Amino acid sequence: MKQSIVHLALVVKDYDEAIEFYTKKLSFELIEDTYQPEQKKRWVVIAPPNSSGTTILLAKASNEQQEKAVGNQTGGRVFLFLKTDNFWRDYEDMKSKGIEFTRDPLEADYGTVAVFKDLYGNQWDLLELASNHPLYNR
């Protein structure tokens, strides 16, 4: 059996402002932006540059409960982990684009990591894994 996670849904306030943030500030690629008239919503999929793994579905909040989850999908914990092949390149690039880091870079046995916020306040790890980490080549 072979399975994989294709998409993770990220609840957002607005499609266009989320697309702008992720493509301009984090250099993500816009994979798909299709209007679905039967549901009166858009199917918006983004992914980190040159990624072949899981993508993010930007899902616009459509009710009060979903609106409350925007920016706090995990109750304040780090939500997503952005793996990079060059931590310091991406860290400096993100800082130059105004990304707010809430935890300074830390070098640990598993790699180098810092925590940043997206446009809604969700916390992310920027992470370069050590070459001996089991997920280094995945």
N, CA, C and O atoms as CSV, one atom per row, in Angstrom:
chain,resi,resn,atom,element,x,y,z
A,1,MET,N,N,0.834,-1.171,0.000
A,1,MET,CA,C,0.000,0.000,0.000
A,1,MET,C,C,0.884,1.241,0.000
A,1,MET,O,O,1.887,1.291,0.711
A,2,LYS,N,N,0.511,2.243,-0.798
A,2,LYS,CA,C,1.210,3.527,-0.801
A,2,LYS,C,C,0.184,4.626,-0.668
A,2,LYS,O,O,-0.751,4.723,-1.463
A,3,GLN,N,N,0.368,5.462,0.354
A,3,GLN,CA,C,-0.530,6.589,0.576
A,3,GLN,C,C,0.309,7.821,0.870
A,3,GLN,O,O,1.478,7.720,1.244
A,4,SER,N,N,-0.298,8.973,0.696
A,4,SER,CA,C,0.374,10.221,1.052
A,4,SER,C,C,-0.679,11.290,1.315
A,4,SER,O,O,-1.816,11.198,0.854
A,5,ILE,N,N,-0.273,12.296,2.062
A,5,ILE,CA,C,-1.152,13.444,2.289
A,5,ILE,C,C,-0.936,14.403,1.134
A,5,ILE,O,O,0.188,14.845,0.894
A,6,VAL,N,N,-1.999,14.729,0.420
A,6,VAL,CA,C,-1.904,15.572,-0.762
A,6,VAL,C,C,-2.014,17.049,-0.384
A,6,VAL,O,O,-1.188,17.857,-0.807
A,7,HIS,N,N,-3.030,17.409,0.411
A,7,HIS,CA,C,-3.275,18.803,0.777
A,7,HIS,C,C,-3.468,18.930,2.285
A,7,HIS,O,O,-3.961,18.011,2.940
A,8,LEU,N,N,-3.077,20.070,2.818
A,8,LEU,CA,C,-3.474,20.506,4.153
A,8,LEU,C,C,-4.293,21.762,3.954
A,8,LEU,O,O,-3.902,22.639,3.185
A,9,ALA,N,N,-5.431,21.864,4.640
A,9,ALA,CA,C,-6.264,23.060,4.514
A,9,ALA,C,C,-5.811,24.106,5.523
A,9,ALA,O,O,-5.632,23.810,6.704
A,10,LEU,N,N,-5.629,25.327,5.044
A,10,LEU,CA,C,-5.279,26.456,5.886
A,10,LEU,C,C,-6.400,27.472,5.751
A,10,LEU,O,O,-6.621,28.020,4.671
A,11,VAL,N,N,-7.104,27.723,6.843
A,11,VAL,CA,C,-8.241,28.643,6.812
A,11,VAL,C,C,-7.717,30.073,6.769
A,11,VAL,O,O,-6.890,30.466,7.592
A,12,VAL,N,N,-8.207,30.849,5.800
A,12,VAL,CA,C,-7.751,32.221,5.581
A,12,VAL,C,C,-8.944,33.176,5.554
A,12,VAL,O,O,-10.084,32.754,5.361
A,13,LYS,N,N,-8.671,34.461,5.749
A,13,LYS,CA,C,-9.728,35.477,5.681
A,13,LYS,C,C,-10.104,35.812,4.250
A,13,LYS,O,O,-11.272,36.036,3.933
A,14,ASP,N,N,-9.090,35.843,3.387
A,14,ASP,CA,C,-9.301,36.309,2.017
A,14,ASP,C,C,-8.337,35.574,1.084
A,14,ASP,O,O,-7.144,35.470,1.367
A,15,TYR,N,N,-8.860,35.076,-0.014
A,15,TYR,CA,C,-8.016,34.339,-0.951
A,15,TYR,C,C,-6.873,35.192,-1.483
A,15,TYR,O,O,-5.712,34.787,-1.433
A,16,ASP,N,N,-7.205,36.371,-1.991
A,16,ASP,CA,C,-6.203,37.172,-2.691
A,16,ASP,C,C,-5.094,37.666,-1.768
A,16,ASP,O,O,-3.926,37.661,-2.156
A,17,GLU,N,N,-5.440,38.093,-0.547
A,17,GLU,CA,C,-4.381,38.544,0.362
A,17,GLU,C,C,-3.505,37.368,0.794
A,17,GLU,O,O,-2.305,37.541,1.011
A,18,ALA,N,N,-4.082,36.189,0.920
A,18,ALA,CA,C,-3.293,35.007,1.274
A,18,ALA,C,C,-2.377,34.608,0.121
A,18,ALA,O,O,-1.208,34.291,0.344
A,19,ILE,N,N,-2.886,34.618,-1.098
A,19,ILE,CA,C,-2.054,34.318,-2.271
A,19,ILE,C,C,-0.899,35.310,-2.345
A,19,ILE,O,O,0.246,34.917,-2.567
A,20,GLU,N,N,-1.190,36.571,-2.164
A,20,GLU,CA,C,-0.160,37.621,-2.212
A,20,GLU,C,C,0.932,37.350,-1.180
A,20,GLU,O,O,2.118,37.409,-1.504
A,21,PHE,N,N,0.541,37.054,0.057
A,21,PHE,CA,C,1.515,36.804,1.113
A,21,PHE,C,C,2.388,35.589,0.790
A,21,PHE,O,O,3.616,35.676,0.810
A,22,TYR,N,N,1.757,34.480,0.497
A,22,TYR,CA,C,2.520,33.244,0.308
A,22,TYR,C,C,3.384,33.261,-0.944
A,22,TYR,O,O,4.480,32.699,-0.936
A,23,THR,N,N,2.921,33.891,-2.020
A,23,THR,CA,C,3.727,33.905,-3.240
A,23,THR,C,C,4.798,34.997,-3.210
A,23,THR,O,O,5.888,34.796,-3.746
A,24,LYS,N,N,4.517,36.128,-2.607
A,24,LYS,CA,C,5.493,37.235,-2.595
A,24,LYS,C,C,6.445,37.165,-1.405
A,24,LYS,O,O,7.643,37.393,-1.572
A,25,LYS,N,N,5.949,36.859,-0.218
A,25,LYS,CA,C,6.784,36.877,0.988
A,25,LYS,C,C,7.512,35.551,1.225
A,25,LYS,O,O,8.645,35.540,1.706
A,26,LEU,N,N,6.861,34.436,0.885
A,26,LEU,CA,C,7.478,33.127,1.114
A,26,LEU,C,C,7.910,32.442,-0.189
A,26,LEU,O,O,8.460,31.341,-0.163
A,27,SER,N,N,7.660,33.090,-1.309
A,27,SER,CA,C,8.046,32.579,-2.635
A,27,SER,C,C,7.375,31.259,-2.988
A,27,SER,O,O,7.924,30.483,-3.771
A,28,PHE,N,N,6.201,30.988,-2.428
A,28,PHE,CA,C,5.461,29.782,-2.780
A,28,PHE,C,C,4.953,29.915,-4.215
A,28,PHE,O,O,4.849,31.015,-4.758
A,29,GLU,N,N,4.643,28.783,-4.802
A,29,GLU,CA,C,4.066,28.741,-6.140
A,29,GLU,C,C,2.557,28.580,-6.046
A,29,GLU,O,O,2.054,27.808,-5.229
A,30,LEU,N,N,1.844,29.311,-6.885
A,30,LEU,CA,C,0.400,29.141,-6.998
A,30,LEU,C,C,0.166,27.999,-7.978
A,30,LEU,O,O,0.422,28.131,-9.174
A,31,ILE,N,N,-0.321,26.880,-7.458
A,31,ILE,CA,C,-0.514,25.674,-8.268
A,31,ILE,C,C,-1.860,25.701,-8.992
A,31,ILE,O,O,-1.961,25.328,-10.161
A,32,GLU,N,N,-2.891,26.151,-8.272
A,32,GLU,CA,C,-4.235,26.177,-8.865
A,32,GLU,C,C,-5.072,27.247,-8.189
A,32,GLU,O,O,-4.983,27.457,-6.979
A,33,ASP,N,N,-5.888,27.919,-8.990
A,33,ASP,CA,C,-6.860,28.892,-8.487
A,33,ASP,C,C,-8.081,28.788,-9.393
A,33,ASP,O,O,-8.166,29.458,-10.422
A,34,THR,N,N,-9.017,27.944,-8.996
A,34,THR,CA,C,-10.182,27.641,-9.818
A,34,THR,C,C,-11.461,27.987,-9.068
A,34,THR,O,O,-11.654,27.569,-7.926
A,35,TYR,N,N,-12.330,28.751,-9.716
A,35,TYR,CA,C,-13.614,29.073,-9.110
A,35,TYR,C,C,-14.549,27.876,-9.244
A,35,TYR,O,O,-14.642,27.263,-10.307
A,36,GLN,N,N,-15.238,27.551,-8.154
A,36,GLN,CA,C,-16.202,26.452,-8.133
A,36,GLN,C,C,-17.598,27.049,-7.953
A,36,GLN,O,O,-18.034,27.277,-6.824
A,37,PRO,N,N,-18.298,27.302,-9.058
A,37,PRO,CA,C,-19.585,28.007,-8.980
A,37,PRO,C,C,-20.645,27.271,-8.154
A,37,PRO,O,O,-21.465,27.907,-7.491
A,38,GLU,N,N,-20.631,25.942,-8.191
A,38,GLU,CA,C,-21.644,25.181,-7.448
A,38,GLU,C,C,-21.502,25.365,-5.938
A,38,GLU,O,O,-22.474,25.207,-5.200
A,39,GLN,N,N,-20.301,25.695,-5.478
A,39,GLN,CA,C,-20.069,25.912,-4.043
A,39,GLN,C,C,-19.788,27.386,-3.722
A,39,GLN,O,O,-19.637,27.757,-2.558
A,40,LYS,N,N,-19.722,28.209,-4.756
A,40,LYS,CA,C,-19.442,29.641,-4.609
A,40,LYS,C,C,-18.164,29.888,-3.816
A,40,LYS,O,O,-18.126,30.709,-2.899
A,41,LYS,N,N,-17.113,29.152,-4.197
A,41,LYS,CA,C,-15.810,29.329,-3.564
A,41,LYS,C,C,-14.725,29.009,-4.571
A,41,LYS,O,O,-14.993,28.542,-5.678
A,42,ARG,N,N,-13.504,29.270,-4.167
A,42,ARG,CA,C,-12.353,28.992,-5.019
A,42,ARG,C,C,-11.566,27.814,-4.447
A,42,ARG,O,O,-11.536,27.590,-3.237
A,43,TRP,N,N,-10.940,27.078,-5.342
A,43,TRP,CA,C,-10.030,25.995,-4.984
A,43,TRP,C,C,-8.635,26.557,-5.245
A,43,TRP,O,O,-8.183,26.627,-6.388
A,44,VAL,N,N,-7.959,26.958,-4.159
A,44,VAL,CA,C,-6.665,27.628,-4.275
A,44,VAL,C,C,-5.604,26.751,-3.613
A,44,VAL,O,O,-5.670,26.475,-2.415
A,45,VAL,N,N,-4.633,26.322,-4.402
A,45,VAL,CA,C,-3.584,25.427,-3.925
A,45,VAL,C,C,-2.228,26.095,-4.139
A,45,VAL,O,O,-1.929,26.601,-5.221
A,46,ILE,N,N,-1.409,26.084,-3.072
A,46,ILE,CA,C,-0.064,26.643,-3.127
A,46,ILE,C,C,0.933,25.594,-2.637
A,46,ILE,O,O,0.562,24.614,-1.990
A,47,ALA,N,N,2.205,25.824,-2.963
A,47,ALA,CA,C,3.261,24.911,-2.505
A,47,ALA,C,C,4.574,25.667,-2.444
A,47,ALA,O,O,4.773,26.633,-3.181
A,48,PRO,N,N,5.477,25.232,-1.565
A,48,PRO,CA,C,6.810,25.832,-1.538
A,48,PRO,C,C,7.490,25.651,-2.894
A,48,PRO,O,O,7.138,24.739,-3.642
A,49,PRO,N,N,8.462,26.510,-3.218
A,49,PRO,CA,C,9.136,26.390,-4.518
A,49,PRO,C,C,9.827,25.041,-4.684
A,49,PRO,O,O,10.493,24.542,-3.777
A,50,ASN,N,N,9.647,24.475,-5.857
A,50,ASN,CA,C,10.279,23.201,-6.239
A,50,ASN,C,C,9.884,22.034,-5.346
A,50,ASN,O,O,10.622,21.054,-5.249
A,51,SER,N,N,8.741,22.127,-4.698
A,51,SER,CA,C,8.264,21.064,-3.818
A,51,SER,C,C,7.525,20.002,-4.623
A,51,SER,O,O,6.837,20.307,-5.597
A,52,SER,N,N,7.677,18.762,-4.201
A,52,SER,CA,C,6.940,17.678,-4.853
A,52,SER,C,C,6.062,16.946,-3.848
A,52,SER,O,O,5.510,15.888,-4.153
A,53,GLY,N,N,5.934,17.504,-2.658
A,53,GLY,CA,C,5.176,16.842,-1.604
A,53,GLY,C,C,3.811,17.470,-1.378
A,53,GLY,O,O,3.149,17.915,-2.316
A,54,THR,N,N,3.416,17.496,-0.148
A,54,THR,CA,C,2.115,18.012,0.267
A,54,THR,C,C,1.954,19.470,-0.138
A,54,THR,O,O,2.907,20.247,-0.074
A,55,THR,N,N,0.752,19.836,-0.551
A,55,THR,CA,C,0.434,21.223,-0.884
A,55,THR,C,C,-0.518,21.784,0.160
A,55,THR,O,O,-1.055,21.049,0.989
A,56,ILE,N,N,-0.720,23.094,0.109
A,56,ILE,CA,C,-1.630,23.760,1.037
A,56,ILE,C,C,-2.833,24.270,0.262
A,56,ILE,O,O,-2.695,24.962,-0.746
A,57,LEU,N,N,-4.002,23.919,0.748
A,57,LEU,CA,C,-5.248,24.426,0.199
A,57,LEU,C,C,-5.629,25.650,1.018
A,57,LEU,O,O,-5.875,25.540,2.219
A,58,LEU,N,N,-5.681,26.813,0.381
A,58,LEU,CA,C,-6.124,28.019,1.072
A,58,LEU,C,C,-7.651,28.008,1.062
A,58,LEU,O,O,-8.275,28.145,0.010
A,59,ALA,N,N,-8.241,27.847,2.232
A,59,ALA,CA,C,-9.688,27.694,2.362
A,59,ALA,C,C,-10.265,28.929,3.059
A,59,ALA,O,O,-10.022,29.141,4.247
A,60,LYS,N,N,-11.015,29.730,2.336
A,60,LYS,CA,C,-11.590,30.945,2.910
A,60,LYS,C,C,-12.646,30.578,3.952
A,60,LYS,O,O,-13.537,29.768,3.699
A,61,ALA,N,N,-12.522,31.191,5.123
A,61,ALA,CA,C,-13.493,30.958,6.190
A,61,ALA,C,C,-14.894,31.311,5.686
A,61,ALA,O,O,-15.104,32.363,5.082
A,62,SER,N,N,-15.848,30.413,5.944
A,62,SER,CA,C,-17.195,30.625,5.418
A,62,SER,C,C,-18.256,30.718,6.503
A,62,SER,O,O,-19.443,30.849,6.202
A,63,ASN,N,N,-17.841,30.651,7.764
A,63,ASN,CA,C,-18.796,30.831,8.860
A,63,ASN,C,C,-18.037,31.341,10.088
A,63,ASN,O,O,-16.811,31.442,10.080
A,64,GLU,N,N,-18.784,31.655,11.129
A,64,GLU,CA,C,-18.185,32.253,12.318
A,64,GLU,C,C,-17.162,31.336,12.981
A,64,GLU,O,O,-16.112,31.805,13.420
A,65,GLN,N,N,-17.447,30.058,13.058
A,65,GLN,CA,C,-16.525,29.118,13.683
A,65,GLN,C,C,-15.197,29.079,12.920
A,65,GLN,O,O,-14.128,29.087,13.530
A,66,GLN,N,N,-15.267,29.037,11.593
A,66,GLN,CA,C,-14.046,29.028,10.787
A,66,GLN,C,C,-13.303,30.355,10.902
A,66,GLN,O,O,-12.072,30.365,10.946
A,67,GLU,N,N,-14.017,31.465,10.952
A,67,GLU,CA,C,-13.379,32.778,11.100
A,67,GLU,C,C,-12.587,32.853,12.400
A,67,GLU,O,O,-11.521,33.468,12.440
A,68,LYS,N,N,-13.096,32.236,13.461
A,68,LYS,CA,C,-12.388,32.230,14.741
A,68,LYS,C,C,-11.093,31.422,14.665
A,68,LYS,O,O,-10.170,31.669,15.441
A,69,ALA,N,N,-11.012,30.474,13.755
A,69,ALA,CA,C,-9.829,29.615,13.630
A,69,ALA,C,C,-8.716,30.256,12.799
A,69,ALA,O,O,-7.575,29.796,12.843
A,70,VAL,N,N,-9.031,31.305,12.045
A,70,VAL,CA,C,-8.017,31.954,11.216
A,70,VAL,C,C,-6.889,32.462,12.117
A,70,VAL,O,O,-7.124,33.242,13.040
A,71,GLY,N,N,-5.686,32.021,11.845
A,71,GLY,CA,C,-4.519,32.453,12.606
A,71,GLY,C,C,-4.272,31.676,13.878
A,71,GLY,O,O,-3.281,31.912,14.568
A,72,ASN,N,N,-5.155,30.755,14.195
A,72,ASN,CA,C,-5.004,29.993,15.441
A,72,ASN,C,C,-5.493,28.565,15.258
A,72,ASN,O,O,-6.220,28.036,16.099
A,73,GLN,N,N,-5.104,27.962,14.186
A,73,GLN,CA,C,-5.609,26.630,13.855
A,73,GLN,C,C,-5.124,25.546,14.803
A,73,GLN,O,O,-5.709,24.465,14.864
A,74,THR,N,N,-4.060,25.828,15.539
A,74,THR,CA,C,-3.530,24.810,16.452
A,74,THR,C,C,-3.434,25.321,17.884
A,74,THR,O,O,-2.638,24.815,18.674
A,75,GLY,N,N,-4.236,26.313,18.216
A,75,GLY,CA,C,-4.261,26.805,19.591
A,75,GLY,C,C,-2.964,27.458,20.038
A,75,GLY,O,O,-2.639,27.439,21.225
A,76,GLY,N,N,-2.220,28.036,19.102
A,76,GLY,CA,C,-1.001,28.745,19.446
A,76,GLY,C,C,0.281,27.956,19.269
A,76,GLY,O,O,1.369,28.512,19.421
A,77,ARG,N,N,0.180,26.681,18.952
A,77,ARG,CA,C,1.388,25.862,18.704
A,77,ARG,C,C,1.874,26.106,17.284
A,77,ARG,O,O,1.138,26.610,16.436
A,78,VAL,N,N,3.134,25.737,17.041
A,78,VAL,CA,C,3.621,25.758,15.665
A,78,VAL,C,C,2.724,24.834,14.850
A,78,VAL,O,O,2.440,23.705,15.252
A,79,PHE,N,N,2.286,25.334,13.701
A,79,PHE,CA,C,1.320,24.616,12.876
A,79,PHE,C,C,1.986,23.882,11.714
A,79,PHE,O,O,1.711,22.705,11.479
A,80,LEU,N,N,2.849,24.568,11.000
A,80,LEU,CA,C,3.462,23.985,9.814
A,80,LEU,C,C,4.982,24.114,9.900
A,80,LEU,O,O,5.509,25.015,10.552
A,81,PHE,N,N,5.665,23.200,9.233
A,81,PHE,CA,C,7.110,23.123,9.283
A,81,PHE,C,C,7.643,23.222,7.853
A,81,PHE,O,O,7.472,22.301,7.054
A,82,LEU,N,N,8.279,24.330,7.543
A,82,LEU,CA,C,8.793,24.581,6.205
A,82,LEU,C,C,10.258,24.163,6.152
A,82,LEU,O,O,11.131,24.852,6.678
A,83,LYS,N,N,10.514,23.026,5.512
A,83,LYS,CA,C,11.876,22.499,5.396
A,83,LYS,C,C,12.576,23.188,4.232
A,83,LYS,O,O,12.005,23.365,3.155
A,84,THR,N,N,13.822,23.571,4.473
A,84,THR,CA,C,14.618,24.229,3.453
A,84,THR,C,C,15.966,23.528,3.299
A,84,THR,O,O,16.416,22.809,4.191
A,85,ASP,N,N,16.593,23.751,2.154
A,85,ASP,CA,C,17.931,23.213,1.942
A,85,ASP,C,C,19.015,24.219,2.331
A,85,ASP,O,O,20.204,23.901,2.289
A,86,ASN,N,N,18.602,25.442,2.713
A,86,ASN,CA,C,19.564,26.462,3.119
A,86,ASN,C,C,18.881,27.424,4.091
A,86,ASN,O,O,18.268,28.409,3.680
A,87,PHE,N,N,18.994,27.129,5.361
A,87,PHE,CA,C,18.310,27.911,6.396
A,87,PHE,C,C,18.661,29.392,6.324
A,87,PHE,O,O,17.768,30.237,6.258
A,88,TRP,N,N,19.956,29.714,6.336
A,88,TRP,CA,C,20.369,31.109,6.446
A,88,TRP,C,C,19.982,31.918,5.221
A,88,TRP,O,O,19.649,33.095,5.359
A,89,ARG,N,N,20.012,31.343,4.036
A,89,ARG,CA,C,19.551,32.032,2.824
A,89,ARG,C,C,18.092,32.422,2.972
A,89,ARG,O,O,17.717,33.574,2.753
A,90,ASP,N,N,17.262,31.434,3.352
A,90,ASP,CA,C,15.825,31.683,3.440
A,90,ASP,C,C,15.464,32.571,4.624
A,90,ASP,O,O,14.568,33.408,4.519
A,91,TYR,N,N,16.146,32.398,5.739
A,91,TYR,CA,C,15.911,33.237,6.909
A,91,TYR,C,C,16.161,34.710,6.579
A,91,TYR,O,O,15.331,35.570,6.874
A,92,GLU,N,N,17.304,34.990,5.969
A,92,GLU,CA,C,17.630,36.380,5.623
A,92,GLU,C,C,16.668,36.926,4.571
A,92,GLU,O,O,16.258,38.083,4.653
A,93,ASP,N,N,16.308,36.112,3.591
A,93,ASP,CA,C,15.349,36.546,2.566
A,93,ASP,C,C,13.998,36.863,3.187
A,93,ASP,O,O,13.392,37.885,2.866
A,94,MET,N,N,13.524,36.003,4.067
A,94,MET,CA,C,12.221,36.216,4.698
A,94,MET,C,C,12.240,37.464,5.577
A,94,MET,O,O,11.287,38.243,5.566
A,95,LYS,N,N,13.308,37.657,6.331
A,95,LYS,CA,C,13.431,38.861,7.164
A,95,LYS,C,C,13.427,40.114,6.301
A,95,LYS,O,O,12.816,41.118,6.668
A,96,SER,N,N,14.102,40.068,5.158
A,96,SER,CA,C,14.154,41.238,4.272
A,96,SER,C,C,12.785,41.559,3.678
A,96,SER,O,O,12.537,42.689,3.257
A,97,LYS,N,N,11.902,40.570,3.646
A,97,LYS,CA,C,10.547,40.768,3.115
A,97,LYS,C,C,9.538,41.072,4.214
A,97,LYS,O,O,8.335,41.133,3.956
A,98,GLY,N,N,10.025,41.262,5.446
A,98,GLY,CA,C,9.147,41.667,6.541
A,98,GLY,C,C,8.499,40.550,7.314
A,98,GLY,O,O,7.568,40.798,8.080
A,99,ILE,N,N,8.961,39.317,7.141
A,99,ILE,CA,C,8.415,38.204,7.912
A,99,ILE,C,C,8.831,38.376,9.372
A,99,ILE,O,O,9.992,38.657,9.668
A,100,GLU,N,N,7.875,38.206,10.274
A,100,GLU,CA,C,8.147,38.339,11.708
A,100,GLU,C,C,8.557,36.991,12.296
A,100,GLU,O,O,7.793,36.026,12.266
A,101,PHE,N,N,9.757,36.944,12.824
A,101,PHE,CA,C,10.232,35.755,13.517
A,101,PHE,C,C,9.982,35.939,15.009
A,101,PHE,O,O,10.356,36.954,15.596
A,102,THR,N,N,9.343,34.942,15.608
A,102,THR,CA,C,8.995,35.026,17.031
A,102,THR,C,C,9.963,34.246,17.909
A,102,THR,O,O,9.951,34.387,19.132
A,103,ARG,N,N,10.795,33.432,17.290
A,103,ARG,CA,C,11.840,32.706,17.998
A,103,ARG,C,C,13.101,32.764,17.149
A,103,ARG,O,O,13.091,32.414,15.969
A,104,ASP,N,N,14.179,33.209,17.766
A,104,ASP,CA,C,15.445,33.346,17.051
A,104,ASP,C,C,15.968,31.994,16.584
A,104,ASP,O,O,15.583,30.953,17.116
A,105,PRO,N,N,16.851,32.016,15.581
A,105,PRO,CA,C,17.437,30.761,15.102
A,105,PRO,C,C,18.124,29.989,16.221
A,105,PRO,O,O,18.776,30.557,17.097
A,106,LEU,N,N,17.954,28.685,16.156
A,106,LEU,CA,C,18.536,27.772,17.128
A,106,LEU,C,C,19.184,26.635,16.361
A,106,LEU,O,O,18.564,26.047,15.475
A,107,GLU,N,N,20.415,26.324,16.692
A,107,GLU,CA,C,21.088,25.181,16.088
A,107,GLU,C,C,21.026,24.041,17.087
A,107,GLU,O,O,21.528,24.154,18.206
A,108,ALA,N,N,20.406,22.938,16.674
A,108,ALA,CA,C,20.207,21.773,17.537
A,108,ALA,C,C,20.725,20.528,16.819
A,108,ALA,O,O,21.127,20.595,15.657
A,109,ASP,N,N,20.714,19.405,17.510
A,109,ASP,CA,C,21.179,18.148,16.915
A,109,ASP,C,C,20.410,17.797,15.638
A,109,ASP,O,O,20.986,17.248,14.699
A,110,TYR,N,N,19.116,18.112,15.601
A,110,TYR,CA,C,18.281,17.745,14.455
A,110,TYR,C,C,18.394,18.739,13.302
A,110,TYR,O,O,17.978,18.432,12.185
A,111,GLY,N,N,18.960,19.950,13.558
A,111,GLY,CA,C,19.110,20.928,12.495
A,111,GLY,C,C,19.016,22.346,13.016
A,111,GLY,O,O,19.171,22.591,14.213
A,112,THR,N,N,18.761,23.280,12.114
A,112,THR,CA,C,18.633,24.698,12.450
A,112,THR,C,C,17.188,25.105,12.256
A,112,THR,O,O,16.563,24.748,11.257
A,113,VAL,N,N,16.646,25.866,13.227
A,113,VAL,CA,C,15.231,26.193,13.211
A,113,VAL,C,C,14.988,27.584,13.778
A,113,VAL,O,O,15.718,28.044,14.655
A,114,ALA,N,N,13.959,28.248,13.272
A,114,ALA,CA,C,13.448,29.499,13.828
A,114,ALA,C,C,11.946,29.503,13.586
A,114,ALA,O,O,11.464,28.887,12.636
A,115,VAL,N,N,11.210,30.194,14.444
A,115,VAL,CA,C,9.750,30.247,14.339
A,115,VAL,C,C,9.334,31.599,13.772
A,115,VAL,O,O,9.816,32.643,14.211
A,116,PHE,N,N,8.424,31.566,12.781
A,116,PHE,CA,C,7.893,32.806,12.207
A,116,PHE,C,C,6.371,32.733,12.133
A,116,PHE,O,O,5.772,31.666,12.273
A,117,LYS,N,N,5.764,33.899,11.909
A,117,LYS,CA,C,4.310,33.993,11.781
A,117,LYS,C,C,3.934,34.272,10.334
A,117,LYS,O,O,4.638,34.987,9.620
A,118,ASP,N,N,2.812,33.696,9.915
A,118,ASP,CA,C,2.273,34.061,8.610
A,118,ASP,C,C,1.409,35.317,8.768
A,118,ASP,O,O,1.365,35.899,9.851
A,119,LEU,N,N,0.738,35.730,7.727
A,119,LEU,CA,C,-0.011,36.981,7.764
A,119,LEU,C,C,-1.161,36.976,8.757
A,119,LEU,O,O,-1.637,38.045,9.137
A,120,TYR,N,N,-1.619,35.818,9.187
A,120,TYR,CA,C,-2.728,35.746,10.142
A,120,TYR,C,C,-2.270,35.407,11.559
A,120,TYR,O,O,-3.074,35.414,12.491
A,121,GLY,N,N,-0.996,35.115,11.720
A,121,GLY,CA,C,-0.480,34.792,13.048
A,121,GLY,C,C,-0.225,33.320,13.300
A,121,GLY,O,O,0.246,32.962,14.380
A,122,ASN,N,N,-0.521,32.446,12.335
A,122,ASN,CA,C,-0.163,31.030,12.491
A,122,ASN,C,C,1.349,30.936,12.624
A,122,ASN,O,O,2.088,31.629,11.925
A,123,GLN,N,N,1.799,30.083,13.518
A,123,GLN,CA,C,3.235,29.912,13.706
A,123,GLN,C,C,3.765,28.766,12.848
A,123,GLN,O,O,3.146,27.708,12.731
A,124,TRP,N,N,4.921,29.010,12.258
A,124,TRP,CA,C,5.612,28.058,11.397
A,124,TRP,C,C,7.037,27.897,11.892
A,124,TRP,O,O,7.606,28.818,12.477
A,125,ASP,N,N,7.613,26.727,11.657
A,125,ASP,CA,C,9.048,26.539,11.803
A,125,ASP,C,C,9.680,26.664,10.425
A,125,ASP,O,O,9.193,26.082,9.456
A,126,LEU,N,N,10.766,27.425,10.342
A,126,LEU,CA,C,11.655,27.350,9.195
A,126,LEU,C,C,12.758,26.414,9.641
A,126,LEU,O,O,13.398,26.659,10.664
A,127,LEU,N,N,12.994,25.348,8.894
A,127,LEU,CA,C,13.808,24.252,9.385
A,127,LEU,C,C,14.733,23.698,8.306
A,127,LEU,O,O,14.294,23.329,7.217
A,128,GLU,N,N,16.018,23.649,8.633
A,128,GLU,CA,C,16.967,22.894,7.812
A,128,GLU,C,C,17.430,21.716,8.647
A,128,GLU,O,O,18.078,21.890,9.678
A,129,LEU,N,N,17.098,20.527,8.201
A,129,LEU,CA,C,17.443,19.326,8.956
A,129,LEU,C,C,18.930,18.998,8.826
A,129,LEU,O,O,19.542,19.240,7.786
A,130,ALA,N,N,19.492,18.451,9.882
A,130,ALA,CA,C,20.879,17.976,9.856
A,130,ALA,C,C,20.981,16.813,8.877
A,130,ALA,O,O,20.009,16.088,8.666
A,131,SER,N,N,22.141,16.639,8.286
A,131,SER,CA,C,22.320,15.597,7.263
A,131,SER,C,C,22.126,14.181,7.820
A,131,SER,O,O,21.887,13.251,7.050
A,132,ASN,N,N,22.222,14.003,9.128
A,132,ASN,CA,C,21.996,12.668,9.716
A,132,ASN,C,C,20.563,12.471,10.187
A,132,ASN,O,O,20.252,11.438,10.779
A,133,HIS,N,N,19.694,13.424,9.941
A,133,HIS,CA,C,18.282,13.298,10.364
A,133,HIS,C,C,17.566,12.331,9.416
A,133,HIS,O,O,17.826,12.353,8.213
A,134,PRO,N,N,16.664,11.479,9.938
A,134,PRO,CA,C,15.969,10.494,9.087
A,134,PRO,C,C,15.156,11.107,7.936
A,134,PRO,O,O,14.937,10.449,6.919
A,135,LEU,N,N,14.715,12.343,8.088
A,135,LEU,CA,C,13.907,12.983,7.024
A,135,LEU,C,C,14.729,13.900,6.123
A,135,LEU,O,O,14.168,14.597,5.277
A,136,TYR,N,N,16.029,13.908,6.290
A,136,TYR,CA,C,16.888,14.815,5.535
A,136,TYR,C,C,16.669,14.714,4.025
A,136,TYR,O,O,16.568,15.737,3.348
A,137,ASN,N,N,16.595,13.519,3.500
A,137,ASN,CA,C,16.444,13.330,2.046
A,137,ASN,C,C,15.007,13.129,1.583
A,137,ASN,O,O,14.784,12.775,0.425
A,138,ARG,N,N,14.055,13.340,2.430
A,138,ARG,CA,C,12.653,13.147,2.029
A,138,ARG,C,C,12.036,14.432,1.596
A,138,ARG,O,O,10.862,14.459,1.224
